[in-house]
Amino acid sequence: MASKQQTRLIGNTIKLLKAEVGGWWVNFHGSPMTRSGVPDILGGTQRVFFALEIKTKNDVLSVLQRYTIDLINDDAGYALVVSTPQEAVSFVKEILNEH
């Protein structure tokens, strides 16, 4: 379960992504009925798929989260662990500039 700080970070990141790069962004909420290890934010813009795992300085990435991020980067799009909304936007802009 996400901490209040992490929940706030996720919301602020989605707002900034929409404002800075447009596209479609959603917070993926884990539950017993969903797959574990899916990054917190899924989305896309300009026909490019992104997955962002939000971690505060005290959070630790699980082995399953690392595996999922690696799978996405290998086949499906671009994924990264970020700590700030600005870091997420910079990552997305960098990838979009390469396309």
Biopython code that builds the backbone (N, CA, C, O; Angstrom):
import numpy as np
from Bio.PDB.StructureBuilder import StructureBuilder

atoms = [
    (1, "MET", "N", (0.844, -1.184, 0.000)),
    (1, "MET", "CA", (0.000, 0.000, 0.000)),
    (1, "MET", "C", (0.889, 1.246, 0.000)),
    (1, "MET", "O", (1.876, 1.308, 0.732)),
    (2, "ALA", "N", (0.546, 2.206, -0.797)),
    (2, "ALA", "CA", (1.331, 3.434, -0.918)),
    (2, "ALA", "C", (1.157, 4.307, 0.323)),
    (2, "ALA", "O", (0.067, 4.404, 0.887)),
    (3, "SER", "N", (2.254, 4.938, 0.732)),
    (3, "SER", "CA", (2.191, 5.885, 1.841)),
    (3, "SER", "C", (1.495, 7.162, 1.366)),
    (3, "SER", "O", (1.317, 7.370, 0.166)),
    (4, "LYS", "N", (1.105, 8.011, 2.313)),
    (4, "LYS", "CA", (0.480, 9.287, 1.933)),
    (4, "LYS", "C", (1.427, 10.115, 1.078)),
    (4, "LYS", "O", (1.002, 10.755, 0.116)),
    (5, "GLN", "N", (2.718, 10.104, 1.427)),
    (5, "GLN", "CA", (3.702, 10.856, 0.651)),
    (5, "GLN", "C", (3.797, 10.311, -0.771)),
    (5, "GLN", "O", (3.853, 11.076, -1.734)),
    (6, "GLN", "N", (3.813, 8.990, -0.895)),
    (6, "GLN", "CA", (3.909, 8.387, -2.219)),
    (6, "GLN", "C", (2.629, 8.644, -3.025)),
    (6, "GLN", "O", (2.702, 8.911, -4.224)),
    (7, "THR", "N", (1.486, 8.567, -2.396)),
    (7, "THR", "CA", (0.212, 8.844, -3.069)),
    (7, "THR", "C", (0.189, 10.275, -3.594)),
    (7, "THR", "O", (-0.250, 10.518, -4.718)),
    (8, "ARG", "N", (0.652, 11.205, -2.798)),
    (8, "ARG", "CA", (0.721, 12.607, -3.217)),
    (8, "ARG", "C", (1.687, 12.777, -4.391)),
    (8, "ARG", "O", (1.397, 13.501, -5.343)),
    (9, "LEU", "N", (2.839, 12.101, -4.313)),
    (9, "LEU", "CA", (3.829, 12.158, -5.392)),
    (9, "LEU", "C", (3.251, 11.618, -6.700)),
    (9, "LEU", "O", (3.475, 12.192, -7.766)),
    (10, "ILE", "N", (2.521, 10.530, -6.616)),
    (10, "ILE", "CA", (1.912, 9.938, -7.812)),
    (10, "ILE", "C", (0.934, 10.921, -8.444)),
    (10, "ILE", "O", (0.972, 11.148, -9.653)),
    (11, "GLY", "N", (0.060, 11.503, -7.631)),
    (11, "GLY", "CA", (-0.906, 12.475, -8.149)),
    (11, "GLY", "C", (-0.242, 13.687, -8.770)),
    (11, "GLY", "O", (-0.637, 14.135, -9.847)),
    (12, "ASN", "N", (0.775, 14.223, -8.090)),
    (12, "ASN", "CA", (1.491, 15.390, -8.619)),
    (12, "ASN", "C", (2.244, 15.054, -9.899)),
    (12, "ASN", "O", (2.345, 15.884, -10.803)),
    (13, "THR", "N", (2.768, 13.840, -9.974)),
    (13, "THR", "CA", (3.488, 13.415, -11.179)),
    (13, "THR", "C", (2.544, 13.321, -12.365)),
    (13, "THR", "O", (2.871, 13.788, -13.456)),
    (14, "ILE", "N", (1.384, 12.727, -12.166)),
    (14, "ILE", "CA", (0.403, 12.617, -13.248)),
    (14, "ILE", "C", (-0.034, 14.003, -13.711)),
    (14, "ILE", "O", (-0.119, 14.248, -14.915)),
    (15, "LYS", "N", (-0.310, 14.906, -12.789)),
    (15, "LYS", "CA", (-0.711, 16.274, -13.160)),
    (15, "LYS", "C", (0.369, 16.962, -13.981)),
    (15, "LYS", "O", (0.071, 17.605, -14.988)),
    (16, "LEU", "N", (1.627, 16.830, -13.555)),
    (16, "LEU", "CA", (2.712, 17.494, -14.278)),
    (16, "LEU", "C", (2.935, 16.855, -15.649)),
    (16, "LEU", "O", (3.187, 17.561, -16.625)),
    (17, "LEU", "N", (2.844, 15.536, -15.730)),
    (17, "LEU", "CA", (2.985, 14.872, -17.032)),
    (17, "LEU", "C", (1.921, 15.365, -18.010)),
    (17, "LEU", "O", (2.230, 15.683, -19.158)),
    (18, "LYS", "N", (0.673, 15.429, -17.560)),
    (18, "LYS", "CA", (-0.407, 15.910, -18.429)),
    (18, "LYS", "C", (-0.150, 17.339, -18.886)),
    (18, "LYS", "O", (-0.385, 17.675, -20.047)),
    (19, "ALA", "N", (0.330, 18.177, -17.981)),
    (19, "ALA", "CA", (0.575, 19.585, -18.308)),
    (19, "ALA", "C", (1.778, 19.769, -19.229)),
    (19, "ALA", "O", (1.754, 20.615, -20.122)),
    (20, "GLU", "N", (2.822, 18.983, -19.015)),
    (20, "GLU", "CA", (4.087, 19.189, -19.744)),
    (20, "GLU", "C", (4.193, 18.422, -21.058)),
    (20, "GLU", "O", (4.749, 18.931, -22.032)),
    (21, "VAL", "N", (3.654, 17.184, -21.090)),
    (21, "VAL", "CA", (3.818, 16.368, -22.298)),
    (21, "VAL", "C", (2.501, 15.867, -22.879)),
    (21, "VAL", "O", (2.492, 15.237, -23.936)),
    (22, "GLY", "N", (1.394, 16.139, -22.204)),
    (22, "GLY", "CA", (0.099, 15.678, -22.700)),
    (22, "GLY", "C", (-0.021, 14.171, -22.606)),
    (22, "GLY", "O", (0.709, 13.521, -21.858)),
    (23, "GLY", "N", (-0.935, 13.632, -23.362)),
    (23, "GLY", "CA", (-1.099, 12.190, -23.397)),
    (23, "GLY", "C", (-2.080, 11.670, -22.373)),
    (23, "GLY", "O", (-2.905, 12.412, -21.842)),
    (24, "TRP", "N", (-1.978, 10.381, -22.106)),
    (24, "TRP", "CA", (-2.871, 9.675, -21.200)),
    (24, "TRP", "C", (-2.038, 9.034, -20.102)),
    (24, "TRP", "O", (-1.078, 8.318, -20.386)),
    (25, "TRP", "N", (-2.404, 9.290, -18.833)),
    (25, "TRP", "CA", (-1.655, 8.786, -17.677)),
    (25, "TRP", "C", (-2.634, 8.314, -16.616)),
    (25, "TRP", "O", (-3.653, 8.962, -16.376)),
    (26, "VAL", "N", (-2.328, 7.185, -15.978)),
    (26, "VAL", "CA", (-3.204, 6.644, -14.947)),
    (26, "VAL", "C", (-2.368, 6.022, -13.834)),
    (26, "VAL", "O", (-1.292, 5.472, -14.066)),
    (27, "ASN", "N", (-2.896, 6.127, -12.626)),
    (27, "ASN", "CA", (-2.289, 5.452, -11.484)),
    (27, "ASN", "C", (-2.822, 4.021, -11.442)),
    (27, "ASN", "O", (-4.030, 3.809, -11.328)),
    (28, "PHE", "N", (-1.933, 3.053, -11.532)),
    (28, "PHE", "CA", (-2.320, 1.649, -11.454)),
    (28, "PHE", "C", (-2.358, 1.260, -9.986)),
    (28, "PHE", "O", (-1.328, 1.261, -9.312)),
    (29, "HIS", "N", (-3.547, 0.926, -9.489)),
    (29, "HIS", "CA", (-3.712, 0.534, -8.087)),
    (29, "HIS", "C", (-3.631, -0.984, -7.983)),
    (29, "HIS", "O", (-4.421, -1.700, -8.600)),
    (30, "GLY", "N", (-2.686, -1.461, -7.212)),
    (30, "GLY", "CA", (-2.582, -2.895, -6.987)),
    (30, "GLY", "C", (-3.671, -3.384, -6.050)),
    (30, "GLY", "O", (-4.110, -2.662, -5.156)),
    (31, "SER", "N", (-4.095, -4.602, -6.264)),
    (31, "SER", "CA", (-5.093, -5.237, -5.399)),
    (31, "SER", "C", (-4.901, -6.745, -5.512)),
    (31, "SER", "O", (-4.123, -7.205, -6.348)),
    (32, "PRO", "N", (-5.596, -7.518, -4.687)),
    (32, "PRO", "CA", (-5.490, -8.976, -4.806)),
    (32, "PRO", "C", (-5.920, -9.505, -6.181)),
    (32, "PRO", "O", (-5.561, -10.620, -6.559)),
    (33, "MET", "N", (-6.679, -8.711, -6.916)),
    (33, "MET", "CA", (-7.189, -9.153, -8.222)),
    (33, "MET", "C", (-6.297, -8.716, -9.392)),
    (33, "MET", "O", (-6.592, -9.050, -10.540)),
    (34, "THR", "N", (-5.208, -7.972, -9.121)),
    (34, "THR", "CA", (-4.345, -7.501, -10.202)),
    (34, "THR", "C", (-2.955, -8.110, -10.072)),
    (34, "THR", "O", (-2.598, -8.661, -9.031)),
    (35, "ARG", "N", (-2.203, -8.005, -11.112)),
    (35, "ARG", "CA", (-0.843, -8.530, -11.141)),
    (35, "ARG", "C", (0.068, -7.695, -10.249)),
    (35, "ARG", "O", (-0.003, -6.466, -10.265)),
    (36, "SER", "N", (0.908, -8.346, -9.484)),
    (36, "SER", "CA", (1.875, -7.650, -8.622)),
    (36, "SER", "C", (3.047, -7.142, -9.450)),
    (36, "SER", "O", (3.361, -7.697, -10.504)),
    (37, "GLY", "N", (3.687, -6.089, -8.969)),
    (37, "GLY", "CA", (4.898, -5.582, -9.591)),
    (37, "GLY", "C", (4.693, -4.560, -10.682)),
    (37, "GLY", "O", (5.668, -4.043, -11.227)),
    (38, "VAL", "N", (3.442, -4.250, -11.022)),
    (38, "VAL", "CA", (3.166, -3.274, -12.084)),
    (38, "VAL", "C", (3.511, -1.873, -11.562)),
    (38, "VAL", "O", (3.134, -1.526, -10.443)),
    (39, "PRO", "N", (4.222, -1.068, -12.357)),
    (39, "PRO", "CA", (4.576, 0.280, -11.904)),
    (39, "PRO", "C", (3.360, 1.137, -11.550)),
    (39, "PRO", "O", (2.247, 0.878, -12.009)),
    (40, "ASP", "N", (3.591, 2.153, -10.731)),
    (40, "ASP", "CA", (2.529, 3.011, -10.210)),
    (40, "ASP", "C", (1.801, 3.811, -11.280)),
    (40, "ASP", "O", (0.585, 3.987, -11.207)),
    (41, "ILE", "N", (2.537, 4.296, -12.270)),
    (41, "ILE", "CA", (1.939, 5.137, -13.317)),
    (41, "ILE", "C", (2.159, 4.472, -14.668)),
    (41, "ILE", "O", (3.284, 4.132, -15.035)),
    (42, "LEU", "N", (1.071, 4.295, -15.395)),
    (42, "LEU", "CA", (1.122, 3.795, -16.764)),
    (42, "LEU", "C", (0.562, 4.882, -17.664)),
    (42, "LEU", "O", (-0.379, 5.585, -17.295)),
    (43, "GLY", "N", (1.142, 5.014, -18.837)),
    (43, "GLY", "CA", (0.614, 6.027, -19.729)),
    (43, "GLY", "C", (1.358, 6.094, -21.035)),
    (43, "GLY", "O", (2.255, 5.300, -21.319)),
    (44, "GLY", "N", (0.956, 7.063, -21.813)),
    (44, "GLY", "CA", (1.602, 7.226, -23.095)),
    (44, "GLY", "C", (1.298, 8.572, -23.706)),
    (44, "GLY", "O", (0.307, 9.226, -23.382)),
    (45, "THR", "N", (2.172, 8.955, -24.588)),
    (45, "THR", "CA", (2.001, 10.175, -25.358)),
    (45, "THR", "C", (2.773, 10.013, -26.658)),
    (45, "THR", "O", (3.823, 9.370, -26.682)),
    (46, "GLN", "N", (2.270, 10.581, -27.717)),
    (46, "GLN", "CA", (2.897, 10.502, -29.037)),
    (46, "GLN", "C", (3.187, 9.046, -29.434)),
    (46, "GLN", "O", (4.213, 8.745, -30.043)),
    (47, "ARG", "N", (2.263, 8.160, -29.076)),
    (47, "ARG", "CA", (2.328, 6.739, -29.419)),
    (47, "ARG", "C", (3.515, 6.013, -28.786)),
    (47, "ARG", "O", (4.021, 5.037, -29.340)),
    (48, "VAL", "N", (3.948, 6.489, -27.638)),
    (48, "VAL", "CA", (5.029, 5.849, -26.891)),
    (48, "VAL", "C", (4.487, 5.486, -25.509)),
    (48, "VAL", "O", (3.878, 6.319, -24.837)),
    (49, "PHE", "N", (4.712, 4.227, -25.083)),
    (49, "PHE", "CA", (4.235, 3.731, -23.798)),
    (49, "PHE", "C", (5.284, 3.950, -22.711)),
    (49, "PHE", "O", (6.475, 3.724, -22.926)),
    (50, "PHE", "N", (4.823, 4.395, -21.538)),
    (50, "PHE", "CA", (5.698, 4.623, -20.390)),
    (50, "PHE", "C", (5.121, 3.951, -19.152)),
    (50, "PHE", "O", (3.905, 3.847, -18.992)),
    (51, "ALA", "N", (6.010, 3.500, -18.283)),
    (51, "ALA", "CA", (5.636, 2.960, -16.978)),
    (51, "ALA", "C", (6.606, 3.553, -15.958)),
    (51, "ALA", "O", (7.822, 3.445, -16.110)),
    (52, "LEU", "N", (6.061, 4.175, -14.928)),
    (52, "LEU", "CA", (6.894, 4.856, -13.944)),
    (52, "LEU", "C", (6.604, 4.316, -12.547)),
    (52, "LEU", "O", (5.459, 4.317, -12.096)),
    (53, "GLU", "N", (7.628, 3.867, -11.886)),
    (53, "GLU", "CA", (7.515, 3.423, -10.498)),
    (53, "GLU", "C", (7.974, 4.585, -9.621)),
    (53, "GLU", "O", (9.091, 5.079, -9.766)),
    (54, "ILE", "N", (7.110, 5.010, -8.718)),
    (54, "ILE", "CA", (7.405, 6.140, -7.839)),
    (54, "ILE", "C", (7.942, 5.606, -6.518)),
    (54, "ILE", "O", (7.296, 4.794, -5.857)),
    (55, "LYS", "N", (9.115, 6.064, -6.146)),
    (55, "LYS", "CA", (9.720, 5.671, -4.879)),
    (55, "LYS", "C", (10.221, 6.911, -4.134)),
    (55, "LYS", "O", (10.881, 7.775, -4.712)),
    (56, "THR", "N", (9.897, 6.979, -2.852)),
    (56, "THR", "CA", (10.471, 8.029, -2.003)),
    (56, "THR", "C", (11.842, 7.547, -1.554)),
    (56, "THR", "O", (12.225, 6.408, -1.819)),
    (57, "LYS", "N", (12.574, 8.413, -0.878)),
    (57, "LYS", "CA", (13.948, 8.053, -0.491)),
    (57, "LYS", "C", (14.005, 6.848, 0.445)),
    (57, "LYS", "O", (15.037, 6.182, 0.526)),
    (58, "ASN", "N", (12.925, 6.561, 1.146)),
    (58, "ASN", "CA", (12.904, 5.436, 2.080)),
    (58, "ASN", "C", (12.328, 4.159, 1.479)),
    (58, "ASN", "O", (12.356, 3.112, 2.126)),
    (59, "ASP", "N", (11.811, 4.224, 0.266)),
    (59, "ASP", "CA", (11.205, 3.058, -0.380)),
    (59, "ASP", "C", (12.274, 2.182, -1.029)),
    (59, "ASP", "O", (13.328, 2.664, -1.444)),
    (60, "VAL", "N", (11.980, 0.898, -1.104)),
    (60, "VAL", "CA", (12.892, -0.061, -1.724)),
    (60, "VAL", "C", (12.161, -0.766, -2.861)),
    (60, "VAL", "O", (11.030, -1.223, -2.698)),
    (61, "LEU", "N", (12.812, -0.848, -3.997)),
    (61, "LEU", "CA", (12.258, -1.536, -5.161)),
    (61, "LEU", "C", (12.320, -3.041, -4.925)),
    (61, "LEU", "O", (13.366, -3.571, -4.548)),
    (62, "SER", "N", (11.207, -3.725, -5.147)),
    (62, "SER", "CA", (11.198, -5.183, -4.960)),
    (62, "SER", "C", (11.818, -5.872, -6.175)),
    (62, "SER", "O", (11.971, -5.271, -7.239)),
    (63, "VAL", "N", (12.163, -7.116, -5.996)),
    (63, "VAL", "CA", (12.712, -7.909, -7.099)),
    (63, "VAL", "C", (11.691, -8.004, -8.237)),
    (63, "VAL", "O", (12.056, -7.900, -9.408)),
    (64, "LEU", "N", (10.430, -8.199, -7.901)),
    (64, "LEU", "CA", (9.378, -8.291, -8.921)),
    (64, "LEU", "C", (9.198, -6.962, -9.650)),
    (64, "LEU", "O", (8.987, -6.952, -10.862)),
    (65, "GLN", "N", (9.278, -5.851, -8.939)),
    (65, "GLN", "CA", (9.180, -4.537, -9.587)),
    (65, "GLN", "C", (10.342, -4.329, -10.551)),
    (65, "GLN", "O", (10.133, -3.836, -11.660)),
    (66, "ARG", "N", (11.556, -4.691, -10.160)),
    (66, "ARG", "CA", (12.729, -4.561, -11.039)),
    (66, "ARG", "C", (12.547, -5.439, -12.269)),
    (66, "ARG", "O", (12.823, -5.006, -13.388)),
    (67, "TYR", "N", (12.085, -6.670, -12.069)),
    (67, "TYR", "CA", (11.853, -7.593, -13.176)),
    (67, "TYR", "C", (10.834, -7.020, -14.163)),
    (67, "TYR", "O", (11.040, -7.080, -15.375)),
    (68, "THR", "N", (9.740, -6.469, -13.647)),
    (68, "THR", "CA", (8.691, -5.902, -14.501)),
    (68, "THR", "C", (9.219, -4.709, -15.283)),
    (68, "THR", "O", (8.944, -4.577, -16.476)),
    (69, "ILE", "N", (9.967, -3.849, -14.631)),
    (69, "ILE", "CA", (10.562, -2.691, -15.309)),
    (69, "ILE", "C", (11.493, -3.162, -16.427)),
    (69, "ILE", "O", (11.480, -2.608, -17.526)),
    (70, "ASP", "N", (12.295, -4.180, -16.142)),
    (70, "ASP", "CA", (13.192, -4.714, -17.173)),
    (70, "ASP", "C", (12.412, -5.296, -18.351)),
    (70, "ASP", "O", (12.798, -5.099, -19.503)),
    (71, "LEU", "N", (11.318, -6.011, -18.076)),
    (71, "LEU", "CA", (10.490, -6.554, -19.159)),
    (71, "LEU", "C", (9.914, -5.450, -20.032)),
    (71, "LEU", "O", (9.927, -5.547, -21.259)),
    (72, "ILE", "N", (9.413, -4.407, -19.397)),
    (72, "ILE", "CA", (8.842, -3.289, -20.157)),
    (72, "ILE", "C", (9.904, -2.647, -21.024)),
    (72, "ILE", "O", (9.661, -2.372, -22.199)),
    (73, "ASN", "N", (11.078, -2.403, -20.464)),
    (73, "ASN", "CA", (12.153, -1.783, -21.237)),
    (73, "ASN", "C", (12.642, -2.676, -22.374)),
    (73, "ASN", "O", (13.070, -2.176, -23.414)),
    (74, "ASP", "N", (12.584, -3.976, -22.184)),
    (74, "ASP", "CA", (13.042, -4.906, -23.222)),
    (74, "ASP", "C", (12.065, -5.040, -24.380)),
    (74, "ASP", "O", (12.487, -5.265, -25.514)),
    (75, "ASP", "N", (10.756, -4.905, -24.117)),
    (75, "ASP", "CA", (9.776, -5.238, -25.144)),
    (75, "ASP", "C", (8.668, -4.227, -25.384)),
    (75, "ASP", "O", (8.247, -4.034, -26.525)),
    (76, "ALA", "N", (8.193, -3.586, -24.344)),
    (76, "ALA", "CA", (6.912, -2.894, -24.457)),
    (76, "ALA", "C", (6.994, -1.383, -24.511)),
    (76, "ALA", "O", (6.051, -0.741, -24.973)),
    (77, "GLY", "N", (8.074, -0.800, -24.060)),
    (77, "GLY", "CA", (8.136, 0.655, -24.000)),
    (77, "GLY", "C", (9.285, 1.103, -23.131)),
    (77, "GLY", "O", (10.390, 0.564, -23.207)),
    (78, "TYR", "N", (9.016, 2.097, -22.302)),
    (78, "TYR", "CA", (10.059, 2.696, -21.480)),
    (78, "TYR", "C", (9.589, 2.765, -20.038)),
    (78, "TYR", "O", (8.484, 3.229, -19.755)),
    (79, "ALA", "N", (10.436, 2.298, -19.128)),
    (79, "ALA", "CA", (10.085, 2.289, -17.714)),
    (79, "ALA", "C", (11.267, 2.782, -16.890)),
    (79, "ALA", "O", (12.426, 2.602, -17.264)),
    (80, "LEU", "N", (10.947, 3.407, -15.762)),
    (80, "LEU", "CA", (11.987, 3.955, -14.899)),
    (80, "LEU", "C", (11.440, 4.118, -13.489)),
    (80, "LEU", "O", (10.237, 4.297, -13.295)),
    (81, "VAL", "N", (12.326, 4.055, -12.517)),
    (81, "VAL", "CA", (11.996, 4.405, -11.137)),
    (81, "VAL", "C", (12.334, 5.878, -10.971)),
    (81, "VAL", "O", (13.450, 6.299, -11.275)),
    (82, "VAL", "N", (11.367, 6.671, -10.484)),
    (82, "VAL", "CA", (11.578, 8.098, -10.287)),
    (82, "VAL", "C", (11.177, 8.506, -8.874)),
    (82, "VAL", "O", (10.394, 7.826, -8.210)),
    (83, "SER", "N", (11.730, 9.628, -8.433)),
    (83, "SER", "CA", (11.453, 10.123, -7.082)),
    (83, "SER", "C", (10.725, 11.451, -7.061)),
    (83, "SER", "O", (10.199, 11.853, -6.023)),
    (84, "THR", "N", (10.689, 12.141, -8.200)),
    (84, "THR", "CA", (10.022, 13.446, -8.254)),
    (84, "THR", "C", (9.225, 13.567, -9.549)),
    (84, "THR", "O", (9.537, 12.897, -10.533)),
    (85, "PRO", "N", (8.200, 14.415, -9.553)),
    (85, "PRO", "CA", (7.468, 14.666, -10.794)),
    (85, "PRO", "C", (8.372, 15.210, -11.900)),
    (85, "PRO", "O", (8.219, 14.845, -13.066)),
    (86, "GLN", "N", (9.301, 16.070, -11.541)),
    (86, "GLN", "CA", (10.208, 16.654, -12.533)),
    (86, "GLN", "C", (11.104, 15.590, -13.167)),
    (86, "GLN", "O", (11.399, 15.655, -14.361)),
    (87, "GLU", "N", (11.533, 14.618, -12.372)),
    (87, "GLU", "CA", (12.345, 13.524, -12.903)),
    (87, "GLU", "C", (11.548, 12.708, -13.922)),
    (87, "GLU", "O", (12.088, 12.296, -14.949)),
    (88, "ALA", "N", (10.277, 12.477, -13.641)),
    (88, "ALA", "CA", (9.413, 11.740, -14.568)),
    (88, "ALA", "C", (9.256, 12.496, -15.885)),
    (88, "ALA", "O", (9.388, 11.910, -16.959)),
    (89, "VAL", "N", (8.976, 13.787, -15.803)),
    (89, "VAL", "CA", (8.794, 14.599, -17.006)),
    (89, "VAL", "C", (10.088, 14.655, -17.809)),
    (89, "VAL", "O", (10.052, 14.550, -19.035)),
    (90, "SER", "N", (11.217, 14.815, -17.152)),
    (90, "SER", "CA", (12.509, 14.848, -17.861)),
    (90, "SER", "C", (12.760, 13.545, -18.605)),
    (90, "SER", "O", (13.228, 13.558, -19.744)),
    (91, "PHE", "N", (12.451, 12.419, -17.964)),
    (91, "PHE", "CA", (12.620, 11.116, -18.596)),
    (91, "PHE", "C", (11.748, 10.991, -19.846)),
    (91, "PHE", "O", (12.226, 10.585, -20.905)),
    (92, "VAL", "N", (10.482, 11.339, -19.716)),
    (92, "VAL", "CA", (9.560, 11.237, -20.848)),
    (92, "VAL", "C", (10.007, 12.155, -21.985)),
    (92, "VAL", "O", (10.030, 11.737, -23.142)),
    (93, "LYS", "N", (10.359, 13.393, -21.668)),
    (93, "LYS", "CA", (10.819, 14.319, -22.714)),
    (93, "LYS", "C", (12.075, 13.810, -23.405)),
    (93, "LYS", "O", (12.207, 13.939, -24.622)),
    (94, "GLU", "N", (12.992, 13.239, -22.648)),
    (94, "GLU", "CA", (14.227, 12.706, -23.237)),
    (94, "GLU", "C", (13.914, 11.592, -24.228)),
    (94, "GLU", "O", (14.472, 11.559, -25.325)),
    (95, "ILE", "N", (13.029, 10.687, -23.849)),
    (95, "ILE", "CA", (12.654, 9.582, -24.747)),
    (95, "ILE", "C", (11.935, 10.127, -25.984)),
    (95, "ILE", "O", (12.212, 9.695, -27.103)),
    (96, "LEU", "N", (11.023, 11.062, -25.789)),
    (96, "LEU", "CA", (10.274, 11.623, -26.927)),
    (96, "LEU", "C", (11.210, 12.343, -27.894)),
    (96, "LEU", "O", (10.979, 12.318, -29.103)),
    (97, "ASN", "N", (12.246, 12.974, -27.392)),
    (97, "ASN", "CA", (13.205, 13.660, -28.261)),
    (97, "ASN", "C", (13.995, 12.690, -29.107)),
    (97, "ASN", "O", (14.487, 13.056, -30.174)),
    (98, "GLU", "N", (14.127, 11.432, -28.639)),
    (98, "GLU", "CA", (14.828, 10.408, -29.400)),
    (98, "GLU", "C", (13.975, 9.831, -30.528)),
    (98, "GLU", "O", (14.502, 9.234, -31.467)),
    (99, "HIS", "N", (12.657, 10.012, -30.433)),
    (99, "HIS", "CA", (11.746, 9.422, -31.430)),
    (99, "HIS", "C", (11.543, 10.344, -32.581)),
    (99, "HIS", "O", (10.809, 10.015, -33.513)),
]
sb = StructureBuilder()
sb.init_structure("model")
sb.init_model(0)
sb.init_chain("A")
sb.init_seg("    ")
for serial, (resi, resn, name, xyz) in enumerate(atoms, 1):
    if name == "N":
        sb.init_residue(resn, " ", resi, " ")
    sb.init_atom(name, np.array(xyz, "f"), 0.0, 1.0, " ", f" {name:<3s}", serial, name[0])
structure = sb.get_structure()
